Amino acid sequence: MARAPWHQRTWGGKRPGAGRPPGEPTRRVTARIPVALLDRLEDQAQQQGETLSALLVEAVRRYVEGSP
């Protein structure tokens, strides 16, 4: 949609609550996981209604913290 010639991009500014909520900083990693294990992880994530990333983060946290 074309804008009027008098329109300025700075009008309006940011809206409160717009955009993603601030969260924990993340960094992308690459891992090689056996296909059979990845299939099981994807099934588990789907059953729990989680993303694969969220499931992996929780598993790694438990491993690092020593929780069962």
N, C-alpha and C positions, 0 to 999 in steps of 0.2 A: 504494500500500500504506500503510495507516494505521500510525502509529508508536505505540509504547507511551507512556502518559502520562509515564513517568519518563525518556523519552529526551531527551537534550539535543543540540542541533545541534553543540555544540563538541566532543563526544566523537570521538575518533579523530584528528582533524586531517588535515593533508595527508600523503599517502603519498609516499615517495621515488620519483621517476621518473614520477609521475602528471602528466598534462597534456602540453601541447605543449612540445617542447624550446625553450629560448631561442634566438632567431635574430636576424638583422639586422633592425633596425626598418624598417618599410615604411610607405608612405603611398599611398592610392588616388589614381589620376589618371584623367582622362577624355581620350580621344583619338578623333579621327575618322579612320578608315582606310578607303580604298576597298575595296569588297566583294571585288573580284577578288584584291587583295593579301591581304586577311584570309583568304580561302579558301585561298590558297597557304600562308600562315603556319600555319593550322590543320592542313592536310595534313602539313606539315613537322613540326610538333610531335607529331602522332600517330605519324608514322614513327619519330621519335626516342624515343618513349615519354615525352615531356615534356608539361607543361602549356603552354598558350599564354602564360601570364604568365612562366613560366621562360624560354621561348624569346625573348620580347620583352626581358626583363631582360638576357639574354646579348647580344642584338643591340645594345642601347643601350650596354652596357658596352664592347663592342668599338668602337663608334662613338666614344664619349667618349675611350677610351684610345688610339684611333688604330690598333688592331690590325686586320688583315685578316680 
